[in-house]
């Protein structure tokens, strides 16, 4: 039996523990896999100044002659490698209390040890909050972790939150321009004194479910290997076999120049930040040698290089300001400087020095960006937030590959461009009618002369044009747009637009594999067929919207709104637009939900809890231990009330 399977089986043992025997069970199982010189006991931790913690379920410590205890009932802080605060059931108050306990342990003073570049080691105490079960969804725990971290020095943060029945919350590292690159362990004491790494430290939620102990133990062992270099420990990478790799990103932090992690400023999130274009560095023949780009970073900045020149040789042109703080991180496709005490002005000064003191030429990148206005509304509009931003966020989780995203975006644009046209036509119809009714009431567009009604301003021509535009755009959204779009998501809804017999056959064949969508399409058939028939009547039968009617009343002139499919035109258009928006959003999200990796699903944000800034309806969640999974159900509510 492989090591990963042994740990997996041990995880099932812990999962069956109760509150009374949890510390014993957890300590026994951890001790089974940790070799010399580590031991695991339930106890307190004390430092040389007499500062002492409360009792932890598990204290992982290394037997060492150099560790001295000031309290015989506590483990010396110098020997303590990790502490685990454990409970059977986690609630919000319990989580906050555990957070405070871990922070207290991490504040204990430890003796300094030599930091060797060749064989780096750490004295930092790893902190884990552990629960068998949680009454709080994992994402809510992660959001609370973000809040607590924002008011706590980063050296005191817990390193992992474990809910055995669901998954783990921990930190991953991410370099600019790259995806997440792996778990982030706390840096050794003094490791950030010389240079600051240009990394995002990202809180992630990982739905490990039955493999939760595998993930926790591999993380713990990875830390222990640098806590005691001579330790005899199993290979932590083998323990990870079978552990789900997909994770939800919650929030990001960056180091400032003092080595403290702070939240990434909201204005630098990728949904609102457009970095400046890079500068080109060329030889005398105009050949590109590299590009250089400045990225602001908390109270400093980092410089990014793409190309074949070494960044080390360019950074010297920054001068004495950065002396002793420079380090270059070489990534597969780029080079990054450490975070430096520089601004955009310092960067431009470096470029001037480079050009003046070398034979290289620095010039701006000539790439031209086109920023095109899409609509007269922004992310606060539910229409834009849900049908554009929200769906594209979900798309990123399903299609990490840029080429696949491009195909998705082309199909999605066909849907949304026609839907926007239908919405514009619907708004124009409403404005035409409202303005005409107002003018008739005020006597500006119609008047009475005896028994005769004189109409001085008619909108019949414009109204017919806009109704025809609405019907054409709405049907294109459905037939050409959504039919082709869902086909790209490996879902066939073409039978929705067929005659009844073909529809019945198509929906029956869909039901065994996707009964939710089949039921939804049966209901959508009622209104979508009405819509299609109205458009076909114009296209094939020459139907025209009736003229507006006028009649005399005791108070003046009454305007009679023309009807379409048995409804006043304004109500018909508003109803159909609502149905269309709901259909596009819900069918798209349902299809994306089916393509998500195991352990990840989609939840609906309650209407009252949606952000005023971006009122998205859906977000990602973990399938086990997260928010309730959304299930598509047909409804008759207006779009903005769902």
Protein Blocks (a to p, Z undefined) as FASTA:
>chain_A
ZZklmmmmmmmmmmmpcfklmmmmmmmmmmmmpccfbdcdddddddfkopacdddfbdcd
dddfklccfbfkbccfklpmbdcdddfbdcfklmmmmmmmmmmmmmpccddddddfklgc
dfbdcdddddfbdcbdfklmmmmmmmmmmmgcfklpcfbdcdfklmccddddddehiace
bdcddddehklmmpccdbddddddddfklmmmmmmmmmmmmmmmmmpmmbccddfklmmg
opafbdcdfbdcdddfkopacdddfklpfklpccddddddddfkopafbdcddddehjbc
cdddedjbdfklmmmmnojmlgoiaccdddfkbccdddddddfklmmmmmmmmmmmmcbd
cdddfbdcddddfbfcdfklmklmmmmmmmmmmmmmmmmpfklmmmmmmmmmmmmmmmmm
mmmmmmmmmmmmmmmmmmmmnopmbccehjaccdfbdcklmmmmmmmmmmmmmmmmmmmm
mmmmmmmnopafklmmmcfklmmmmmmmmmmmommlmmmmmmmmmmmmmmmmmmmmmmmn
opacddddddddfklpadddddeehiafklmmmmmmmmmmmmmmmmmmmmmmmmpcehia
cddddfklpcfklccfbdcddfehpacdddddddfbdfklZZ
